[in-house]
Amino acid sequence: MDDLTQAKALARKAAFARRKDAKSAERDAAAIAHLLEAVLPYKGRAISGYLPIRTEVDPVPVMAAMAAWGPVSVPVIKAKGEPLEFHRWEPGCEMVEGGFGTFVPAKAELVVPELLIVPLVAFDQRGGRLGYGGGFYDRTLQGLRSRGEVTALGYAFAAQEADDIPLEQTDQPLDAIVTDEGVLRPKGNRPRSRS
């Protein structure tokens, strides 16, 4: 294991513990209020959310509200090392197992989102994001950004913030992070990799 891989593993372990300790109905409710405010400008446009696993903060109430105005999708893992696909989701739609502890819509209607609500393990003030380690969102954001404008909103508890995230050149920055304490606009955002 190289130094960066080890640093990421240690950062994930600490962040998982902070997220577990932060999880509460009150913090979820506060985060939902801030997320709704952040996504309302995208009303009627294609967005993606996610169905929470483990102790992730829950975006589903906001996704359900936004589905009344435009297409809402969830990520689908097609294969290791590949970018994500996004399939249209609606409240109450039939779901099937999607791997990695996730569920996906049974009907695979592709959506290309303009706004992504991105789950994460940890984040920093500069828009750095630490995920689960598969690189799915990094590959996906790189591809979407190379074709046009797309916004990536990290969604987390404020307790998931870290002083500095160990990052690689291919790690894609977040445009903003929505937490139970408000919306953070990154300072000194890292340059986006477009290769």
C-alpha positions as CSV (number, residue, x, y, z in Angstrom):
1,M,0.0,0.0,0.0
2,D,1.5,3.3,-1.0
3,D,1.5,6.4,1.2
4,L,-1.5,8.1,-0.5
5,T,-3.6,5.0,-0.4
6,Q,-2.8,4.5,3.3
7,A,-3.5,8.2,4.0
8,K,-6.9,7.9,2.3
9,A,-7.7,4.7,4.2
10,L,-6.9,6.4,7.5
11,A,-8.9,9.5,6.5
12,R,-11.9,7.4,5.6
13,K,-11.8,5.5,8.9
14,A,-11.8,8.7,10.9
15,A,-14.6,10.3,8.7
16,F,-16.8,7.2,9.0
17,A,-16.6,7.5,12.7
18,R,-17.5,11.3,12.6
19,R,-20.4,10.6,10.3
20,K,-21.8,7.9,12.5
21,D,-21.6,10.1,15.5
22,A,-23.2,13.0,13.7
23,K,-26.2,11.0,12.3
24,S,-29.4,12.2,13.9
25,A,-33.0,13.0,12.8
26,E,-32.4,16.7,13.7
27,R,-29.2,17.0,11.6
28,D,-30.9,15.1,8.7
29,A,-33.8,17.6,8.9
30,A,-31.5,20.6,8.9
31,A,-29.5,19.2,6.0
32,I,-32.6,18.6,4.0
33,A,-33.7,22.2,4.5
34,H,-30.4,23.5,3.2
35,L,-30.3,21.1,0.3
36,L,-33.8,22.1,-0.8
37,E,-32.7,25.7,-0.9
38,A,-29.6,24.8,-2.8
39,V,-31.3,22.8,-5.5
40,L,-34.5,24.9,-6.1
41,P,-32.7,27.0,-8.7
42,Y,-32.5,23.8,-10.8
43,K,-36.2,23.2,-10.7
44,G,-37.3,21.6,-14.0
45,R,-33.7,20.6,-14.9
46,A,-32.2,17.1,-14.8
47,I,-30.7,16.3,-11.4
48,S,-29.3,13.2,-9.7
49,G,-29.4,12.3,-6.1
50,Y,-28.7,9.0,-4.4
51,L,-30.4,6.5,-2.1
52,P,-28.5,6.6,1.2
53,I,-26.5,3.6,2.5
54,R,-25.0,3.2,5.9
55,T,-25.0,6.5,7.8
56,E,-25.2,8.8,4.8
57,V,-27.3,11.9,5.1
58,D,-30.6,11.4,3.3
59,P,-31.5,13.4,0.2
60,V,-34.6,11.5,-0.7
61,P,-37.2,14.0,0.6
62,V,-35.6,16.7,-1.6
63,M,-35.4,14.3,-4.6
64,A,-39.1,13.5,-4.2
65,A,-40.0,17.3,-4.1
66,M,-37.8,17.9,-7.2
67,A,-39.4,15.0,-9.1
68,A,-42.6,17.0,-9.3
69,W,-40.9,19.5,-11.6
70,G,-38.3,17.6,-13.7
71,P,-36.3,14.4,-14.1
72,V,-34.6,13.0,-11.0
73,S,-32.1,10.2,-11.3
74,V,-29.9,7.9,-9.1
75,P,-26.5,6.6,-9.9
76,V,-26.0,3.1,-11.3
77,I,-22.7,1.3,-11.2
78,K,-22.3,-0.5,-14.6
79,A,-18.8,-2.0,-14.1
80,K,-15.6,-1.4,-11.9
81,G,-13.5,1.3,-13.4
82,E,-16.3,2.8,-15.5
83,P,-18.3,6.1,-15.0
84,L,-21.7,6.0,-13.4
85,E,-25.0,6.0,-15.4
86,F,-28.0,7.8,-14.1
87,H,-31.4,6.2,-14.3
88,R,-34.7,8.1,-13.8
89,W,-36.1,7.7,-10.3
90,E,-39.6,8.6,-9.0
91,P,-41.0,8.2,-5.5
92,G,-42.5,4.7,-5.3
93,C,-40.9,3.4,-8.5
94,E,-40.0,-0.3,-8.6
95,M,-36.4,-0.9,-7.4
96,V,-33.9,-3.8,-7.8
97,E,-30.5,-4.5,-6.2
98,G,-27.8,-2.5,-7.9
99,G,-24.7,-3.9,-6.2
100,F,-22.5,-2.3,-3.5
101,G,-25.5,-2.3,-1.1
102,T,-27.5,0.0,-3.4
103,F,-30.9,-0.2,-5.1
104,V,-31.7,1.1,-8.6
105,P,-34.8,1.7,-10.6
106,A,-36.0,-1.5,-12.3
107,K,-36.7,0.4,-15.5
108,A,-33.4,1.8,-16.9
109,E,-34.4,5.2,-18.4
110,L,-31.1,7.2,-18.9
111,V,-30.8,10.7,-17.6
112,V,-27.9,13.1,-18.1
113,P,-27.9,15.3,-15.0
114,E,-27.0,19.0,-14.9
115,L,-26.8,18.9,-11.1
116,L,-25.4,16.0,-9.0
117,I,-26.0,15.6,-5.3
118,V,-22.9,13.7,-4.4
119,P,-22.5,11.5,-1.3
120,L,-19.2,11.5,0.4
121,V,-17.2,10.3,3.4
122,A,-15.3,13.5,4.0
123,F,-14.8,17.0,2.5
124,D,-12.5,20.0,3.0
125,Q,-12.8,23.8,2.7
126,R,-11.4,23.7,-0.9
127,G,-14.0,21.4,-2.3
128,G,-12.0,18.2,-1.9
129,R,-14.1,15.0,-1.6
130,L,-13.2,11.7,-0.2
131,G,-15.5,8.9,-1.3
132,Y,-15.6,5.2,-0.8
133,G,-12.5,4.6,-3.0
134,G,-13.9,3.3,-6.3
135,G,-13.4,6.6,-8.2
136,F,-16.9,6.4,-9.8
137,Y,-17.9,10.0,-9.1
138,D,-14.5,11.3,-10.2
139,R,-14.7,9.5,-13.6
140,T,-18.3,10.5,-14.0
141,L,-17.7,14.2,-13.2
142,Q,-14.6,14.3,-15.4
143,G,-16.7,13.0,-18.3
144,L,-19.7,15.2,-17.7
145,R,-17.5,18.3,-17.3
146,S,-15.6,17.6,-20.5
147,R,-19.0,17.9,-22.4
148,G,-20.5,20.9,-20.7
149,E,-21.5,22.6,-17.5
150,V,-22.4,20.4,-14.6
151,T,-22.7,21.3,-10.9
152,A,-21.5,18.9,-8.2
153,L,-23.0,19.5,-4.7
154,G,-21.5,17.4,-2.0
155,Y,-24.0,16.4,0.7
156,A,-22.8,15.6,4.2
157,F,-23.0,16.4,7.9
158,A,-20.8,19.3,8.9
159,A,-18.9,16.9,11.2
160,Q,-17.5,15.2,8.1
161,E,-15.3,18.1,7.3
162,A,-11.6,17.5,7.5
163,D,-8.7,19.9,7.5
164,D,-7.2,18.6,4.3
165,I,-8.2,15.6,2.2
166,P,-5.5,13.4,0.7
167,L,-6.2,13.8,-3.0
168,E,-4.9,12.6,-6.4
169,Q,-4.7,14.7,-9.6
170,T,-7.8,12.8,-10.9
171,D,-10.0,13.6,-7.9
172,Q,-12.8,16.0,-9.0
173,P,-13.6,19.0,-6.8
174,L,-17.1,19.8,-5.6
175,D,-18.7,23.1,-6.5
176,A,-20.3,23.4,-3.1
177,I,-21.0,21.3,0.0
178,V,-24.4,21.3,1.6
179,T,-24.5,20.3,5.3
180,D,-26.8,20.5,8.3
181,E,-25.1,23.8,9.0
182,G,-25.5,25.4,5.6
183,V,-23.9,25.7,2.2
184,L,-20.1,25.9,1.9
185,R,-18.6,27.5,-1.2
186,P,-15.1,26.2,-1.6
187,K,-12.1,28.5,-1.0
188,G,-9.4,28.2,-3.6
189,N,-11.1,25.4,-5.5
190,R,-8.6,23.0,-7.0
191,P,-8.3,23.1,-10.8
192,R,-10.5,20.5,-12.5
193,S,-8.8,17.7,-14.4
194,R,-10.1,17.7,-18.0
195,S,-8.0,14.9,-19.5
